[in-house]
Amino acid sequence: MFRSDIPANTTFEVQLTAGGQNPQAPSQASLESDLDVQQTIGIATGIPTTFISVGSEGLLDPVGFLNAVDLLLNETSPPQVLSVSYGTDELGIDNATARAVCNGFAQLGARGVSVIFASGDGGISGGHPDSSCTSSDTFRPVFPATCPYVTAVGATTSTPETAWPSSSGGFSTLFPAPQYQLASPALAAYLSSLNGTYAGRFNASGRAFPDIAAIGDWVPTVWSGQVVENKGTSASAPIFAGVLGLVNAQLRVQGKAADGVVGAVDLEWRRRGGVQ
């Protein structure tokens, strides 16, 4: 409908793991899944795309992420970009499990996989909005977006772009700020600008997220035969993943290998290295 130039036979592969399913009935079709596939292929048209379906625990239980990591690590040629629009509040998960998941993403990055995660749609209240932003509760960072080995994507709106009001961001309670953030003057300037506001409600020495942002408001998705206007970082993540797919395609044209991208600093390093 929106890309009439794309060949009608354009499709994608499907991989199932840990009890994952691929329902096709309109009543069972996932709007989230349709959004992810359509935005990725709509941007990175012509680049091979695979939809990975993990069992039901893969939506919010970090064990589901481990299952997906194990699947990809066992592949001879894992995908160069992995985009995930699911997550959970960091404060409600087991620390050891979260670190195991994060280390798994680090292993994927070492093999050239750029792991992209949506930063969440609840502002400072986590993945989804609730009343914590109007109380004295601790701000709720979103995992796995807080993992220092992934690129977390926030959402923007309007033209020129500004932050989408519900886009989640903040500082991790589990993972310290990585070196690429500690070296950035932007982080120090931001913390200084707060001037003590919200002191005690967030971990100022934690890994800051998101790393970047992309459009995430009024994003059209065709679902069950109708056009649905979506909002949120769930749209921003696959859009950015499609952009990275185009970057990697250009790297191949130049005879260069794809490297796992971590954060905005790595992207800037790539740009200066000649990747346009």
C-alpha positions in Angstrom: 0.0 0.0 0.0 2.7 2.5 1.0 5.6 1.0 -1.0 4.0 0.0 -4.3 7.5 -0.2 -5.8 8.3 -3.3 -3.7 7.9 -6.5 -5.6 4.6 -8.3 -4.7 6.5 -11.5 -4.0 8.6 -9.9 -1.2 8.6 -12.1 1.9 10.6 -13.1 4.9 11.8 -16.3 6.7 10.5 -17.5 10.0 12.4 -19.3 12.8 10.7 -20.9 15.8 12.4 -21.7 19.0 11.5 -22.7 22.6 7.9 -23.3 21.7 7.4 -20.3 19.5 4.4 -20.2 17.1 3.5 -18.5 13.9 -0.3 -18.1 13.9 -1.9 -16.8 10.7 -5.6 -16.4 11.6 -6.7 -12.7 11.7 -7.9 -13.1 15.3 -4.5 -14.4 16.4 -2.3 -12.1 14.3 0.0 -9.9 16.4 -0.1 -6.1 15.7 3.4 -5.9 17.3 4.8 -8.5 15.0 3.2 -7.0 11.9 4.6 -3.6 12.9 8.1 -5.0 13.4 8.2 -6.8 10.1 6.6 -4.1 8.0 8.8 -1.3 9.3 12.0 -3.3 8.9 11.3 -4.5 5.4 9.8 -1.1 4.5 13.2 0.6 5.2 15.7 -2.2 4.4 13.9 -3.4 1.3 15.6 -6.2 -0.5 17.7 -7.2 2.5 16.9 -10.8 3.8 14.8 -10.6 6.9 13.9 -13.3 9.4 11.1 -13.2 12.0 12.1 -15.1 15.2 9.2 -16.4 17.3 10.1 -17.4 20.9 7.7 -19.2 23.3 5.3 -17.3 25.5 7.9 -16.6 28.1 9.8 -14.6 25.5 7.5 -11.6 25.9 8.5 -10.5 29.4 10.6 -13.2 31.0 14.3 -12.7 30.4 14.7 -16.5 29.9 12.9 -16.0 26.6 15.7 -13.6 25.6 18.3 -16.2 26.6 16.5 -18.7 24.3 16.7 -16.3 21.4 20.4 -15.6 22.1 21.2 -19.3 22.2 19.5 -19.8 18.9 21.5 -17.2 17.2 24.9 -18.0 18.8 24.5 -21.6 17.5 24.2 -20.3 13.9 27.2 -20.3 11.6 26.1 -16.9 10.2 23.8 -15.1 12.6 21.9 -12.0 11.3 23.8 -8.7 11.3 21.0 -6.9 13.0 18.6 -8.1 15.7 15.6 -5.8 16.6 13.4 -6.5 19.6 10.5 -4.3 20.7 9.7 -6.2 23.9 11.1 -5.5 27.4 10.3 -5.4 31.1 11.0 -3.1 34.1 14.5 -3.7 35.3 13.5 -3.5 39.0 11.4 -6.6 38.7 13.8 -9.1 37.4 16.5 -11.3 38.9 19.9 -9.7 38.7 21.8 -12.8 37.8 19.4 -13.6 34.9 19.6 -10.0 33.6 23.4 -10.1 33.6 23.4 -13.5 31.8 21.0 -12.1 29.1 23.2 -9.0 28.7 26.4 -11.1 28.4 24.6 -13.1 25.7 24.0 -9.9 23.8 27.7 -9.0 24.2 28.6 -12.4 22.6 26.3 -11.6 19.7 28.0 -8.2 19.3 31.4 -9.8 19.3 30.2 -11.8 16.3 29.1 -8.7 14.4 25.4 -8.6 15.4 23.9 -5.2 16.2 21.3 -5.8 18.9 18.6 -3.1 18.9 16.0 -2.7 21.7 13.0 -0.4 22.1 13.5 1.8 25.2 9.9 1.5 26.4 6.7 3.6 26.4 6.2 4.6 30.0 8.6 7.5 30.4 10.2 7.3 33.8 7.7 4.7 34.9 9.2 2.0 32.8 7.9 0.0 29.8 4.3 1.2 30.2 2.8 4.3 31.9 1.5 4.3 35.5 1.4 6.7 38.4 5.0 6.4 39.6 6.0 9.6 37.8 3.8 11.6 40.1 5.0 10.0 43.4 8.3 9.6 45.2 8.9 6.1 43.8 12.2 5.2 42.2 12.2 5.7 38.4 11.9 2.4 36.6 14.5 1.7 33.9 13.6 -0.8 31.1 15.5 -4.0 30.5 17.1 -5.1 28.1 17.4 -1.5 26.9 19.7 -0.8 29.9 22.2 -3.5 28.9 25.4 -1.7 27.8 25.9 -4.1 24.9 22.7 -3.2 23.1 21.6 0.0 21.3 18.4 1.4 22.9 16.1 3.4 20.7 13.8 6.0 22.0 10.9 7.6 20.0 10.4 11.1 18.5 7.4 12.9 17.1 6.6 15.7 14.7 8.7 17.7 12.2 11.2 18.9 13.2 11.6 16.0 15.5 11.2 16.3 19.3 11.0 13.6 21.9 7.8 11.6 22.0 6.4 12.4 25.5 6.1 8.8 26.7 9.4 7.6 25.4 11.3 5.8 28.2 14.8 6.7 29.3 16.9 7.1 32.4 19.7 5.2 34.2 20.2 1.6 35.0 20.1 0.3 38.5 22.0 -2.9 37.5 24.7 -1.8 35.0 27.2 1.0 35.5 27.8 3.6 32.9 30.1 2.1 30.2 33.3 3.9 29.1 31.8 5.2 25.9 29.2 7.2 28.0 31.6 8.3 30.7 33.8 9.8 28.0 30.8 11.8 26.6 30.4 15.4 27.7 26.7 15.1 27.0 26.1 12.9 30.0 27.9 15.2 32.4 26.1 18.2 31.0 22.7 16.6 31.4 23.3 15.5 35.0 24.6 19.0 35.8 21.5 20.6 34.3 19.2 18.7 36.7 20.9 20.5 39.6 19.8 17.9 42.1 16.2 17.5 40.8 14.9 14.0 41.4 17.9 13.2 43.6 17.6 9.7 45.1 15.0 8.5 42.5 17.6 7.3 39.9 21.1 6.0 39.8 23.2 8.8 38.3 26.2 6.4 37.8 24.2 3.8 35.9 24.2 3.1 32.2 22.1 5.8 30.5 19.5 5.0 27.9 18.3 5.4 25.2 21.4 5.8 22.9 19.5 7.3 20.0 15.9 8.0 18.9 13.9 7.6 15.7 10.4 8.5 14.7 7.8 6.7 16.7 4.5 8.6 16.3 1.7 8.0 13.8 3.5 5.1 12.2 1.1 3.2 9.8 0.8 -0.6 10.1 -1.4 -2.8 8.0 -3.0 -5.3 10.5 -5.9 -7.7 9.6 -6.5 -5.8 6.4 -6.8 -2.3 8.0 -4.3 0.5 8.5 -3.5 1.1 12.1 -1.6 4.2 13.3 1.0 3.1 15.9 2.9 5.0 18.5 5.9 4.1 20.6 9.5 2.9 20.7 8.2 -0.4 19.3 8.0 1.4 16.0 11.3 3.3 16.4 13.4 0.2 17.0 12.6 -1.7 13.8 12.9 1.5 11.8 16.4 2.1 13.1 17.2 -1.6 12.6 16.3 -1.2 8.9 18.6 1.8 8.7 21.4 -0.4 10.1 20.6 -3.0 7.5 21.2 -0.4 4.8 24.5 0.6 6.5 25.7 -3.0 6.6 24.7 -3.5 2.9 26.9 -0.5 2.0 29.8 -1.9 4.1 29.6 -5.1 2.0 29.7 -3.0 -1.2 32.9 -1.4 0.1 34.3 -4.8 1.0 34.1 -4.2 4.8 32.9 -6.4 7.5 29.9 -5.5 9.7 30.7 -4.8 13.3 28.2 -5.0 16.2 27.0 -1.5 17.0 26.8 -0.4 20.6 25.3 3.0 21.3 25.6 6.3 19.5 29.3 6.7 20.0 30.0 3.6 17.9 27.8 5.0 15.2 29.7 8.2 15.1 32.9 6.2 14.9 31.5 4.4 11.9 30.5 7.6 10.2 34.0 9.1 10.6 35.3 5.9 9.1 33.7 6.6 5.8 30.3 4.9 6.1 27.8 7.4 4.8 
